Amino acid sequence: MKLTIDNLQGLGAQDYTTSLDGTVAPTVVRKINQPVTFTCNLLAKSSGFVVPVAGARVSVTRADGTFVFTGYLAAIPTVEYLGWGEQSPVYRYILSAVSDEILLDRKALPNRAPLVARTAGSALRQLAQDLLPGFFNTAAVQDVDVLASYAVNPGNRFSFHAAEIALSARAAYRAVNGALILAPVGAATYAIDESGANFSSGGLTLECKNLIVNDVTAIGMNEPQDYVRNYFEGDGAMLAFYLSQSAMQQGVGALIDEQYLGPGLDPTTWNVNDPTSAFSVAAQALVVNGGAGTDATTLVSFIEQIEMGGALELQHGEVSFSAASQGVIGGLYAEPISVADCIAGFQVMPSGIASSIQALVNGTPTGPMVTTTAGHRYVLTTYLYSREIYRSGETYHSSLHPAGSGIGGIGVAGDVRIVLELQEIDPSSPASLMAAATVLFDGVISNAPEFCSYALVNAINMQCSVAFTYVAHISLAEVRVAPSGSSYVTQLVASPSAGGQCEITGSGTLTFYPQYVPPLNASIVVSYRGAGRAAAEVVNSASVASLQNGADDGTRGVVREIKVPAARTQADCENAALAILDDSVGPAWSGSYQTWSDFLPGTANDIFPGDSLAVIAPSRNARFDAIVRSLNIEMKDPANDRGVYTIEFANEAVQLLAMQDAAIGTAILLQDRPVRQTTTQVGSYYVENLTDAQITGFSSTSVSVDAGMALPTDFGIEVRLHDFGWGISNDQNLLGRFSSETFTLPRLTRSQTYFLRLYDGSSSPPRYSRYSAALHIDIPLS
């Protein structure tokens, strides 16, 4: 073994091997998805001994050059006085070093948008790039698996996030010799076989506990539940309307808050493709002068994808044109970025010496066209509204579903309402600052992609400047008002200073601002999602049956609150429970194995946390697979490159490798108590939700309903006064069962709510929708 230390004083790496204290073995400690530590003691054996400094570079290698450890001293060495030598005092220096990611841990992560629809490898590479651009070699960082969404908390260090990212994908990361490595757990496999020639019987310790779990209740986050539509009517004076349910609250943090302070574009926010040097930042604006003359060549695009779910406001900026221009501003694109694949954006075309601005939807210009005026500024804003807040499920892993074949991760189909607005500002007219915006497009994109690329500027030949860009989640409620005899217009739920026409308070009240009071007989429709705690209970019925004995019903239950990967919905909770059950119905094996480095299992030259061990010990009635969780390397014979390895291992019945529980449990409210499903029912227990159900007409005694979908054969719609009691055998609070898309319901009071669920009459018992459609009417009877 060779120990070198570079004290970063210009002398390079110096050999400290001969200074090692032979009475204490140098030790390397490796734990899965944690920084590696190295400790050793040095003796000042010569007058030329240089005491290592804090931050010094430490490297431990074998004779063949293989790295056992690389890192940096976390602090100055601790000093012990040993007494007086022949000519001077003798001191022992105790060194403690941490592996290479300490360089990343010393820096604060930027406050950035969540990483969306990225592979674990891409996420890890991005964080390393954010902190130390180009410093680490990431060639050995494998993609592993896709994460639906991962939020970066700048209050936590790189190694914390690296561990969570690796955990989410059932992978293991480490940093060595300036390189980051990420690989699936079990990528390397070795055997501890008691019949092997080098097996150390005395070094193997095994433990098998009865930790069987066959009934898992998984608790997640607050989730969107009922599909709610509230119907009101304006009387020309009323400003406040009371919603039937509290709306689901979505995170309100900004995804982009760009003020263009310079000197260039923020690389943690933007990707720039600029072959003609068309982009620059000056005077707190993004300046665009030119372009490559072709589509999708000169781009400023958001570094993350946009999840097309919930409600989102994209203020592309206040744009000033200096000459006729061509390109797209604020484009949302299905891959790849091109005008033909633009789902929604603002197309800019030359119009004489000026430019024209028009909505671009599904690659086609549509709606009114606005011609620019020299000296005027144009605020371009896009609003997205989708009743599906999360457009992709999270992926969960187990030993039976490793990286690349996890459970879940399925896209969620959904329609998206898109509103494109343009506000023209005349600097000579202060009133134009508060003038109503022109709606260039207000329509629904059916079956919209789950994720889109966002390009602020796709410049074919642009001559303009953009003063700011702001993208954030807004109120999830979609409010639409139709004056009598007119079509519906979407109302922005925001503060007056943000151009809003109304707000929704925490108490569930929709309040219009006085200048936007709904006129007499105006129809008001508020669409949103109700909220509740995501939870699921899944049981392995085969395991339960095998354990039944007399009064013991065989159930072995556990409640777990899922933290990582985040369980955002009930479906996520079901998949998390399935992953837990994969590994929890069998024996819980753990143990340790101690051996000299010469006799490592199989043909291993070295072993790392995350490697797989096949333990074959018939004399102990043991044959199982486990994962290395940690190991200590005591270099007891450094002169001969020999050390003692103590390997700690366990299977996932002992400790999950791809999931983390929250430290504090959350109680489930009675109304959020999940339906108990078997492992075979998950994924097929529920039928389609009535996402588009609506009231199409009403009188003082009845309402007309359109379920929003044609009913398949043997399917029906059950309608109740309350959101419970679903089932063919229960007629309490039942208003009726219908076999057609449209039907009429009795209206009993001014304010009434109808709960609808689709059911499959051909199954026994019938399968129902997961969530209800809640149609609420609050309109005078006369």
Salt bridges, closest charged atoms under 4 A:
ASP21 OD2 - ARG92 NE 2.80
GLU80 OE1 - ARG92 NH1 2.86
ASP100 OD1 - ARG57 NH1 2.59
ASP130 OD2 - ARG112 NE 2.84
ASP143 OD1 - ARG125 NH2 2.77
ASP145 OD2 - HIS397 NE2 2.68
GLU207 OE2 - LYS209 NZ 3.98
ASP215 OD2 - ARG676 NH2 2.95
GLU304 OE2 - ARG112 NH1 3.03
GLU304 OE2 - ARG118 NH2 2.70
GLU307 OE2 - ARG568 NH2 3.73
GLU318 OE2 - ARG377 NE 2.51
GLU388 OE1 - ARG529 NH1 3.58
GLU424 OE2 - HIS376 ND1 2.78
ASP426 OD1 - HIS376 NE2 3.50
ASP442 OD1 - ARG417 NH1 2.81
ASP442 OD2 - ARG480 NH1 3.35
GLU478 OE2 - ARG417 NE 2.86
GLU537 OE2 - ARG676 NE 3.26
ASP552 OD2 - ARG556 NH2 2.85
GLU574 OE2 - ARG770 NH1 2.84
ASP582 OD2 - HIS401 ND1 2.73
ASP598 OD1 - ARG642 NE 3.01
ASP606 OD1 - ARG30 NH1 2.89
ASP606 OD2 - ARG62 NH1 3.90
ASP637 OD2 - ARG642 NH1 3.64
GLU652 OE1 - ARG170 NH2 2.63
ASP661 OD2 - ARG560 NE 3.56
GLU718 OE2 - ARG720 NE 2.80
GLU718 OE1 - ARG737 NE 2.83
ASP723 OD1 - ARG757 NH2 3.31
ASP731 OD1 - ARG737 NH1 3.52
ASP760 OD2 - ARG767 NH2 3.11
ASP778 OD1 - ARG750 NE 2.80
